[in-house]
Amino acid sequence: MKNYSRESGIAKAGILRFCRRICKGLKRPAEKLVTNMLYGIASSNNCHLTEIARALDEDITIKKTVDRLSRGLQQYTDHEKLQENYLRQVEQHIDTNTIFPIDESDAAKPYSVAMEALHPVRDGSTGKTVPGYNTLEITALTHKTKIPLPVYERVYSAAEDGFLSQDDEVLKGLRFLSERFGHGGIRVMDRGYDANVYMRYFIKAKERFIIRVKKNRVLRYNDQSVNIADLASRYKGKYAFKCTLNGKTVHCKIAEIPVHVPEFGKVPLFLNVVFGFGKEPMYLLTNCRSRNELHTVIAKMYLLRWRIEDHFRFKKQQFGFEDFRVRSLTAIRTLHQLVTILTGYLGLLSNEKDSVMTCILRDVAKPVPRHKSRSAKKILHYEIASGFAWLLRKTTANLKALFPPVRWRTLSPQLSLFSHRAWRELAAA
């Protein structure tokens, strides 16, 4: 039986090295908080502060550790600097052809009454309206494995001061994406974003986009206004392609139609009608025109949007983010940012699926043999996280040596009482 002691040390050194990079420029208390939280969440696979405190295994009571972490989450203010340091670690996977899925999720808290700025949200798991918070995230899909790496996250509430609208929150994320990574890449959005406000932004910024639109939208075709469903009924699909969905091979056909949106005049857009995913076709509106040999690329890029849904599920199932136990909105945002950054770090490990360390992580996780209908890329993320937690628990978890206490200069015992008082007054001055 192998103990993996060497591999455990490598795993611990890897996450501590990552923490040191993303904490560059932070003050000592902030650096200690980020390192402790990321290490504790990765080791315990839990967002409960008590479980994180047990994973840290400090020489004080768990209550003291929980109080310190809770106080640090509530007082943390260096979100932007931490985010910028993290983006420097993932920007090598981003170029002008990167796919950026954009979507919202929820943090449902149906039994909470004392949390700050609770407001009704739709729980995606049950379909019911319950108290909670909305989360907006933008991920970047890696070039080879298409692993989602989060590049923008925000928790917001309609009940907080200064909230304007959902569209305003989404536009903030789009502006951040443009300012940080330029106008390259392809923005991919679901039917919930079928609104002219987003298309207007993309057209004005000259950015490529793919939006799934609803069947009640009206477009201009051959200088005539026509309903999108009536227009699609004139086509049967000229180009065929295959895709695998839940282990089943789906035969699809796609038709590309040049159209215009009445509000934007003669701005050239293309409606891609995809047949095969149910009784009704799928309507994709984009300003990207397919090449002669790549007529199906628009549909395939949109189907990759589902990776952000897997990203949401991973955070909630693997780390139990929806079950957090902090009450202030600032602490919730800090915790969400840290969990998102840790997910990005595991995504970087998952992207190197053929590396020795990744193979070791999958081996120690002891996964159940997957059914042929289960996607290997979906399961890989969970295997990496479970194996990484197992290795960290094999090490000495106490991180006290990384942050030794600051000791003040002790006064010489030979000084008189007057000298002691004079020294203190001089130090106070």
Order of alpha helices (4+ residues) and beta strands (2+ residues): alpha-alpha-alpha-alpha-alpha-beta-beta-beta-beta-alpha-beta-alpha-beta-beta-beta-alpha-beta-beta-beta-beta-alpha-alpha-alpha-alpha-alpha-alpha
